[in-house]
Amino acid sequence: MATCLIALGSNLHERDATLRAALLDLDALPVTRVVRSSRFYEFAPAGGPSGQQDFLNAAALLETQFEPLALHQQLLETEARHGRQRGERWGARTLDLDLLLYDQEWIDSPILTVPHPRMSFRRFVLEPAAEIAGDMIVPRFDWSVQQLLEQLNCGNGRLAIVSPSDVLRRQLCDLLASRYRPVPFRPTLDDLATEMWPEQLTVWLSFAPACDRAIVRDTITVADGPQLTILLNPEIAEQLQPGRGPTLTLRTKDWDEIEGEVAAAVLSVWPDLG
C-alpha cells in the first residue's frame, strides 16, 4: 500500500458539503482508504480571475494500491462527478483534488508531477496538510511538510530570484517593483546557503516593513533562508542541491505565464500584498 497526500478545495456552491462528499468518495475508491483528513480551512483565492468566492481547503491522507497515474485518473473522475469544469486557469471550481505526495516517489511526466510543483509555497495546501501529515518529507526538497509551513510563517519577508540570465532577473525584479515595491538588499550567506543561492545568479528582495542595515548585516543560513525562492529555469533546479525550502520553479519562457505564476506565488506567501 502506498501512502498518499491529497489536497482538496472548493469555492463554488455548497463548499462544505462538496468536500465532505469528496472525502467519502475517496474512501470508497477500490483498494483505497482515507486514513486521516484535516478540518476545513478558508482561504482567499491566490491568482486567477478576480471576484471569486473564498475557497474551503482540506487535506486527506490515503493508503492505496493504485499506481500514481491510476490514482490521478481516479481523482479527475471524482472531480467530474462533482461538476468540475475546466475553463480559465485558477478559476472557480466545484471541486479540486490534487495528488501532493505519493510515498517518497518523484514523478515528472507530461500528465503528472509529484510532489505537486506548487505545494511548497502554498499556505492553503500546507496548513491542512501539516495538520495530518506534518512529518512527511517532500522529495527533492528534503523538507517536511511542517518545515515548509514554518518557513512560510517565519515572516522574514525575503524573496530570492535565481537565474543564470541577468535579463530575466532584471525583468522579474522590475515586475515585482511595479506591483509590490519590495526592497533590494545583499545578505551575507554562510557556505551552505551560498550553494543554494549562488551570489552570481541570485537577486534578493524584501517585503518586510523595514529592510534596513540590520537585515543586510544578517548572515543567512539555510534554516532562516527566504520565504520563497523563484528559479527561472528548470535546469537550475537540477544543478543546485535540494534544501532551499519553499520554491517556485518556472518551466516556461512565456512572459505572460511567468507573470501569472509569480503573482499567484507571491500572494500565496504574502496575502496582505493583494
Secondary structure by P-SEA (a helix, b strand, c coil): cbbbbbbbbbcccaaaaaaaaaaaaaaacccccccccccbbbbccccccccccccccbbbbbbbcccaaaaaaaaaaaaaaaccccccccccccbbbbbcccccccccccccccccccccccaaaaaaaaacccccccccccccaaaaaaaaacccbbbbbbcccaaaaaaaaaaaaaccbbbbbbbbbcaaaaaacccccbbbbbcccccccccccccccccccccbbbbccaaaaaaccccccbbbbbccccaaaaaaaaaaaaaaaccccc
